[in-house]
Amino acid sequence: MIREELLHTALIHFPIAIFSLALVFKFAEVLCLCLKKKVSYEVGIVAKALLFIGPLFYLVSIYLGDMAFEIIKKDLCNITLAYQHEEAAEIPIPFFLLAIVLEVLILAKVKSIKAYTSFVQGFILLSLLIGNILMFRAAHLGGEMVYDHGAGVKGYTCPKTVN
């Protein structure tokens, strides 16, 4: 029997890996542009593919996180940390969406963007970097919930605090 509250923890590693790899491949693409080297077509395609599929997994993970929270909230030792984790997970979304929109504008060959393609590519890279840093902060808070406070751990009892 699969415990519903564990689906979030099982799937959250996909968007983390996808956006991390998107950052790596975008960095390789931008580095080639800066060094005036021929950009491998495959590197750019992989970066774009990862960037475009990442939000799907990210949004599914957020949905599953909300579902898990509803199941385990009555047993949480530190519910404030759960709210911080949830808020932190939403903060990277605009950075990832900005990177996607800029990538789409480049692909659509919008005239005002085409003249500044190298600059826009760098801005996409920066947006991905910030999004990844913020995503890792949210992941750290999620890990802290489980490893320090026993969130979702069957049979875990909250330690008694001394006043």
N, C-alpha and C positions, 0 to 999 in steps of 0.2 A: 504494500500500500504506500503510495506516494503522499507525503505530507505536503499539503498545499502551501504552507508557510515557508517551505524550503525551496520552492520553485524559484523564488527571487534570487536566493544565494546560488542556485545551480546555474542560472542564466546570466547573472550580472557580469560574469567574466567575459562574455562575448563582446558586449559594447566596449568594455575596457580594452580588450585586445584589438578590436577593430579600430577604435580611434587612436590607440597607441601606434598601430602599424600605419594608419593613414598619416600620422605625423611623421613617421620615419620615411615613408615613401615621398611625401610632399617635401620634406627636407632634402632628400636626394634630388628631386626634380628641381627645386629652387637652387640648390648648389650647382647643378649642371648649368642652369641659366646664368648664374653669376660668374661662373668660370668660362662662359662662352663655349661650353662643350655641347655636343649634340645630346639632347635629352633622349634617353631611351624611350621609345613609344610605350613600351610595356610598363615602365616605371610610372609614367603619367596616368596610364589606364588603371593600374592597380591603385594608385593614390585616389583617383576619382571614384572608383568602384567602392573602395573602403569608406570613403567620405559619404557616399550616397546611401550605402546600406546601414551604416552606423546608427542613424537616428531610429530606424525601425527597431533594432535590438534595444536601444536605449529606452525608447518609449514603452516597449513591452516590459522591460525590467522595472521601470517606474510603476507601471500598472501592477505588476506582481508584488512590488514592494509595498504598495498601498494595501493590497490584499493581505499580505503577510502581517502588516502592522495591525490590521483589524483583528486578526486571529490571536496575536501574541501580546497585544497591548495591556491586557489585564495582568499579565505575569511579568511585565518589565520592571526591573529595579530602578531604571533611570529613564523615565519617559521623555524628559527634556532632551536627552541625547538622541532619541528616536526622531523628535521633531527637528533637531539640528541636522541630522543625517538627511532627512527628507528635503529640507530647504537647501542644503548643500548640493543635493543631487539635481536640483532644478536650475541652479545658477549656471552651469556650463552650457545649457541648451542654447541660449542666444549666440554664444561664441561659435558653436558648431553650425548653427543655422546661418550665421553670417558667412562662414567659410563656404558653405554649400551655395548660397546665393551668389557670392562672388565667382565661384567656379562655374556656375550656370551662365553668368554673364560673359565670362571668358569663352565658354563653349558656344554661346549664341553669337559671338563675335560682335558684341555691342561696340559701336565706333568709339564712344567716349572711354571705354575700358581698354580697347585694343591698343590704343596709344600708350597706355601705362601698364601693359601686361606684366612686366617684371616687378613693378611696384605692387600690383594687386596680388601677384603670386606670393610675394613676401608678406603681404598683409594676411593672406589666407594662412600662411605658415604661422604667423604670430597668433592669429585667432585660434588655430588648432592647438598651439602650445599652451595658451591660456586656458582653453577648454579642458585640455588634458590635466593640467595642474589642478584645476578646480574639481575635476572628476576624481582625481586621486585623493583629494581632501575628503570628498564624500565617501569614497571607498574606505579611507582610514577610519572615519567615524562609524561606518558600518561594521568594520572589523572590531573596533573598540566595543561596540554594542554586544557583539557575540563573545569575544574573548575576555573582556574585562567585566561585563555585566550579564553574561549568560542569556542574551536574547535568543529565544527559539530553542534553547537547550532544555530537553525534557528532564524533569526532576531537579532543576536548578532552583535553589532557594536564595533569596536575596539576603546578604549578610545583615545582621542587626547592627544598627548604628548606635554609637555611644553618645549620649547628649552631654 
